[in-house]
Amino acid sequence: MPVNPDLQGRVLPPAPAYLVGREKVREFARATGSTSALSLDPEAARAAGHADVVAPPTFPVVVQEATLAQLLAETDAGIDFSRVVHGEQRFRYSRPVVAGDELTATLTVTSVKSLGGNSMVTASSDMVDQAGAHVVTAVSTLVVRGDDA
């Protein structure tokens, strides 16, 4: 089944809140090769004006994953996960993610395009903190390979 073009503009319900933990930030930093003291040392982060360790810039993919899982579970989406290749990832920040943030993400499908027998689905996951203030938007483009790809 091809990707449903009617997905464009669909807004999914907010995913369950994700509490950003200090050790998760440190683990992610080490896994991605970050050596920034802001991500590893709470005292260095506080000295720089942050409440706790600062997540590396790509950390929000951890939170976004739940929203993408919701999208893949949409029964009328037509997205066969076995044919998905991650095409692009971008982030737009209002402020850094820090340990202690409780982030709630809501996904909007911003674009569905066909190109060369493949479909490209772009989804934007807006993340707000426990006060409802915007923190970051993670934008992913998924390439769904066609039958001949």
Secondary structure as the mmCIF struct_conf table of DSSP 4:
data_model
#
loop_
_struct_conf.conf_type_id
_struct_conf.id
_struct_conf.beg_label_comp_id
_struct_conf.beg_label_asym_id
_struct_conf.beg_label_seq_id
_struct_conf.end_label_comp_id
_struct_conf.end_label_asym_id
_struct_conf.end_label_seq_id
HELX_RH_3T_P HELX_RH_3T_P1 PRO A 5 LEU A 7
TURN_TY1_P TURN_TY1_P1 GLN A 8 GLY A 9
STRN STRN1 VAL A 11 VAL A 11
HELX_LH_PP_P HELX_LH_PP_P1 LEU A 12 ALA A 17
STRN STRN2 TYR A 18 LEU A 19
HELX_RH_AL_P HELX_RH_AL_P1 ARG A 22 ALA A 31
TURN_TY1_P TURN_TY1_P2 THR A 32 GLY A 33
HELX_RH_AL_P HELX_RH_AL_P2 ALA A 37 LEU A 40
HELX_RH_AL_P HELX_RH_AL_P3 PRO A 42 ALA A 47
TURN_TY1_P TURN_TY1_P3 ALA A 48 GLY A 49
BEND BEND1 ALA A 51 ASP A 52
HELX_LH_PP_P HELX_LH_PP_P2 VAL A 53 VAL A 53
STRN STRN3 VAL A 54 VAL A 54
HELX_LH_PP_P HELX_LH_PP_P3 ALA A 55 PRO A 56
TURN_TY1_P TURN_TY1_P4 PRO A 57 PHE A 59
HELX_RH_AL_P HELX_RH_AL_P4 PRO A 60 ALA A 73
TURN_TY1_P TURN_TY1_P5 THR A 75 ASP A 76
BEND BEND2 ALA A 77 ALA A 77
HELX_RH_3T_P HELX_RH_3T_P2 PHE A 81 ARG A 83
STRN STRN4 VAL A 84 TYR A 93
BEND BEND3 SER A 94 ARG A 95
STRN STRN5 VAL A 98 VAL A 98
TURN_TY1_P TURN_TY1_P6 ALA A 99 GLY A 100
STRN STRN6 GLU A 102 LEU A 115
TURN_TY1_P TURN_TY1_P7 GLY A 116 GLY A 117
STRN STRN7 ASN A 118 VAL A 128
TURN_TY1_P TURN_TY1_P8 GLN A 130 ALA A 131
BEND BEND4 GLY A 132 GLY A 132
STRN STRN8 HIS A 134 VAL A 144
TURN_TY1_P TURN_TY1_P9 ASP A 147 ASP A 148
#
